[in-house]
Each structure stands twice: as structure tokens, then as C-alpha cells.
């Protein structure tokens, strides 16, 4: 079993300790979800495990051949490579074999009659057979298709940020490392891609550590949860739902223990104030214990809920109205004769295909993007706040408290009481010790949390939220959802987060592309269920026998009009029987070796792995021979 051990890891960021003296083990089939408030060190932990950064103390213990694949939030890809080349740019031998085969195949297609080209192509094909690289190449194309990357020859430099993230995800998945590290893998994925990824990871043979805000994803994927909190690492068994219950129980126990400490302290303090009748050795020992107790009092640190209790201005009945709206962006229809009346207290969730124009609609409503034709009318009582995907520019040398004081020294809460900026920051998980911190020292997530607080301090009655779950931690999201439940105003949010949409949206706009916008009244889970029910066939049909990946990929690539083998396929068919015969011979040799080493259990285990691999290769070659033979005999 391949195992990674982390022992006594410590990592700091400036004056802040992210994690201190933490230890854990990652076993072969572990599925670990990592959560914590923004700035608690989640990405830093992945960086340390991947070897991107070194810890200040501690060590990682792993086998020499232990491979780690790391999907960062912004994957580093060679701008000049095509999509397929970028995915296959890894250093693994199978990738080098596939790249060499693709090159010789291209040369062979140009000069099929050249003997040297024929020999090079034949050698490359043999290498593909020996290393079972056919399945790897097929898997690459399957993964990219599932992630909605269809143009494999497109240059990386022409891709959007979301497309780059998906190419980076395909790159680490195809490597099949012993440990997958995924930092926000569901960002920029459509719902069918997320569902496919959940299924893929469930069958993954190695270990997984994932940082994500997607709570449904954690419920489906995780069998352990790690929480980073105030430099400590807390471990829980189960998925996100199990974690929520277990953490509540842990915090309750800790608070009870802290209360008992406080009661004991009060009792001891009374004794000390009364004065000991004599300073005996026994009494001095009690005095020493009192001093120890005093030093350890009020050391409990827990993540408090983010409590947003701010007032807002009255909102009239008519909020926003779009009439006959038309918008085209980069020759792509976004809105086509679109009309909609948005009223007070509406909760509208916007989702759908990437690039279909969801953010463009918010920009139109916010007055940042003009329509080609049609009208947008904003109600007179509307006070709008727009939480965009990109945080507004914030001077790095500005201090946290000064950034909020630009809005005001105090704001009114729902009870009409004045709340100071200092109090708001503390409610929003910024302790007093951080209030004078320069903003450039904050993590990306902490900056997003600060930006959200500034918007809410303006006390809007209409909120536009563009992908708010991308950078906010789960704790902040949970309280934001509760805040929106009690928000007496209108909320319009763009999101790909299924959990967030279920909590916030009661009316949905589904962007299907080319100006096609579907409307749905209800929660997002209900919409997905209706879509699946509608896609079910009316009558049960017998299922065809599943093909091997290579055979399936080959079948899909052929047209119905195919009647004979191509020249390259004929070369492959001429040799494949010999390949199968050689594999059968090798299988017999392995079986004989197993009989000769019946008492050597270590040797037997290695031979069994080799036998299983050989039998799999034989099955795949037989499937391939079966496919080719139907056209060779035609």
C-alpha cells in the first residue's frame, strides 16, 4: 500500500501561523476534503504536500516512486502548446511514447511510401502496444470530452480561464498519480461535468485530497474531512454532513470544558483573595496550580459564525424591468427579445453553460454593459450592490480598517443601533489584531470577504452576486445564505454551486447558449431531477454490451460507411495476432514462475500484478483484433 506520512508540519505566512506541528497519514484509498476559513492555510497545505513550498518544520515521508498530481487554482500551462499537447506534456514515460507516436503518425501520413517513415511508424506502434499507451490516449480524449473541451488542436493561449482550469484538471487526472491534490476542481465546471468527476473520483485507485467550497461535491466524494482552524488540524470521519455534526459536538465539548475551567478559576480566585492561613508546602502547591490555571484560561479558539445584521433601505414593488432586450457579444447572441419583470423579494438564480452570457446579464442590469436594443428600467427606490467575480482594485498599502472607513465609521443594524467598523470586522472573522494589517498581506479569500463586507455596509436593497462561491469559504457562505434568507430585498445571483443555488434561488434562468434562456420556478435540485426524468426513455431497451475504452473510441471515430481497413490499420492487423501470441506465451511464463515460487509471498504478489496486467492486455488486444477482423474479412 502506497502511503504518505506528514509529521509535525509547520507553515507560516508573515506573522501568521497557518498550521503548527500537524501530523497525518494519507492511505491509498483515502478521499480527504480540506476546509477552513479563508486564510487558514488550505492552499498552503496543498503546496507543501506537492513540494511547491517547504514547511518551516516537519517532514513528508513517502516511497521513492510515490507520484503526486496537483491541480492548482490557476494551472501553469505552456501558452504555445495545443490542448492535447498540453495535457500530454507530463514527464511520465507513457506521455513521451504517445507524443512520439503522434509525431511519427503525422510524418507517416505525409510520406506513407517512405521505408524509413514506415519503420519509424512501426516502431512507435510497437512501443504503444508494449506500454499499453492506446488506452491512455483514448482516456485523454474521453476526459477532455467530458470536461467540454472539444477542439484538441486549439492553442492554450486562446483559452479562457475556465477552459484552462479544465485542461489542467485533465492533465492531472490522466497522470493517475498515487495522490491527487485538487484545489477548487469544480470551479468553471458545468453540472454534468461535476457529476462525471464525482463518478470518476469514486472509482479512482489512488488517494485524493481536495479543497473545495462545493458541499454537495464533498458529500459525494469525501470519506474524511480535515479542518484547519487557528493553526490546528482537526480530523473527522465521513463526508461533509458527518463533519458538520461532529464539529458541533466537538465545539460543544470544548466550550463545556472551558466553562468548567472558568468555574474552577473563580473558586480558586476566591480562596486566593481570602488569603491562605499559612504558607505551607501543600498550600504553595495550590497557589502554583492557580497560577497555571490563570495562564491557561480563555485559550479556547473556535470559528464563530459570521453574523451579518445590517439594516437596509425600503424597496418599492417595481425593481427591475427588461423589455425586448437584445444583446450580442463577440458575434454570440446573449439575449434575444428577452423580457422580464423583477420584483421586490425575488430570489433569482442564474446558471447554465459557460460563456453563454450569464455575467453579461448582470452587467446589463448594473448599467455596465449597454443593450443592442430594448430597455432596462431600474426602480426609483433601488439601491444596488454588485459583487463581481473580480475584486475592485484595493491599494495594497491600505490597512483593513481604513478600507471600510471609506464607507463610514458606523452603520445601522436591523435594530437601528449603530455598529462600529471594528465590531463589523470582528463579526466577519477579522480579529482586532488584524485591523491594522496591510491589505497586501491578506490571502485572496480574505480580500474577497473584506470586499463583500464593504458592499453590505452600503446597506443595499438589491444584491447582484456573480459566482460568490468561487472564493468564499464554506463558513462565510453558510452565513451569507442565512443572511439572504432574512434579506428584505431582491437577490440575483449567478452560480454553478448546486448547494448555493438550492439555498438562495426560488426562480431560475438557465442559459443554454445562443440566446436561449429557459425559465424555471422552483429549486435547482428539482430542476435537475425534472431534466433527468425528461431524458429517460419511454420504454426500456436492452443495453448493449460495454466495449473496452480503446474499441469504443475507435468505433465512435468511424463512420457507418466504413467498409475496409486503412493502410495503418492493415499494418496493425497484420501484426496483432503475433502480439497476442507473444502475450499468451508471457502469461504461461508468469504462471510457471508463480508455481516455482509458491512459498515466496513477496515474489508471488509481484507476479500476480504482472499476470493481471498481461491478462488485461490480452483482453484488449482480442477486442482490437475482433474490431479489425470484421473489416479485414470484408
Buried (B, 14 or more C-beta within 10 A) or exposed (E): EBBBEBBEBBBBEEEBBBBBBBEBEBEEEBBBBBBBBBBBBBBBBBBBBBEEEEBEEBEBEBEEEBBBBBBBBEBEBEEEBBBBBBBBBBEBEBBBBBBBBBEBBEBBEEEEEEEEBBEBBBEBBEBBBEBBBBBBBBBBBBBBBBBBBEEBEBBBEEBEEBBBBBBBBBBBBBBBBBBBBBBBBBBBBBBEBBBBBBEBBEEBEBBBBBBBBBBBBBBBBBBBBBBBBBBBBBEBEBBBEBBBEBBEEBBEEEEEEBEEBEEBBEEBEEBBEEEEEEEEEEEEEEBEEBEEBEEEEEEBEEBEEBEBEBBBBEBEEBBBBBBEBBBBBEEBBBBBEBEBEBBBBBBBBBBBBBBBBBBBBBBBBBEEBEBEEBEBEBBEBBBBBBBBBEBEEBEEEEBBBBBBEEBBEBBBBEEEEEBEBBEBBBBBBBEEEBBEBBBEBBBEBBBBBBBBBBBBBBBBBBBBBBBBBBBBBBBBBBBBBBBBEEBEBBBBBBBBBBBBBBBBBBBBBBBEBEBEBEEBEEBBEEBBEEBEEEEEEEEEEEEEEEBBBBBBBBEEEEEEEEEEBEEBBEBBBEEBEEBBEEBEEBBEBBEEBBEEBEEEEEBBEEBEEBBEEBEEBBEBBBBBBEBBBEBBEE
